């Protein structure tokens, strides 16, 4: 390990990491993926995925999709370490060697692709974890269709909660929007749009105390407590969507590369370049907005190509034999129109 210099190390798994691995392995760069113990990202917690292209007839189970992505990368030579990256030491100059630490082991590399993803913020109440994927969800785009004609609870007070509520209102018989305060963090225009929808009911100020089994699927119980009082109310719901935000998993690079106020890694424009040469970031680690499997996979492709071009075009690095001069980047761009 200490004597070997990798071309590419990818930290994290999920659609972004495995797509980056697929592209770099097909370029014969022999990538090494530090995938973590809970490999596969948030889709490992999803039952059916119906909006990922290529799987008609009911979609595909989240864990099965992630296994397929991982297998495809492995078919082309990707290597995996099923362990956690614990820290990084990143070079400041082009062509510098980066270090990725996995416990006591140190791996050296010319490029790093960060794809640690983001986690949904949790309420942390009884029943939430036990009913995840069976009445509790964190993604309306992913799971709304499963709750057609049901009473659906949305928890949150920001723009995301309003967007989730309005989207779910197209499917559910009623959407109950629960927030701990009477005032919302959401923009006034988003709140006004939600209030115009006849089947969205605002339940404030209440906090969720627990989510109970009830009589089974689509007959769950939300135990609500009125803020500042001892008043408890049990509400029958078909399902609950938690929309209180995301937490990018950027701890190991915090203070090492630039992140924004929320912890998302900053990238340069539409590229995946960070402020460290040879270090790229993709997927939900950088995405405030879309946070879909397909957009994460797309940015994983971008990160892989950015890494390939860096290895090919950086004078301080011996160009890997597999990256023939002129076969990527500028050579593929359309010529500029004449003035």
ABEGO torsion letter per residue (X at the ends): XAABBBABBBBEBEAAAAAAAAAAAAAGAGBBBBAEABBGEAAAABBBBAABBGBBGGEBBAAAAAAAAAAAAAAAGBBBBBBBBABBBBBABBGBBBBBBBEABBBBBABBBBAAEBBBBBAGBBGAAAABGAGBBABAAAAAAAABGBBBBBBEABAAAAAAAAAAAAABABBBBBBABABBABBAAAAAAAAABAABBBBOBBBBABBBAEAEBGABBBBBBBBGBABBBBBBBABBBBBAEBBBBAAAABGABBBBAAGBBBBBEABABBABBGBBBBEAAABAAAGBAAAAAAAAAAAAAAAAAAAAABAABBBBAABBBGABEAAABBBBBBX
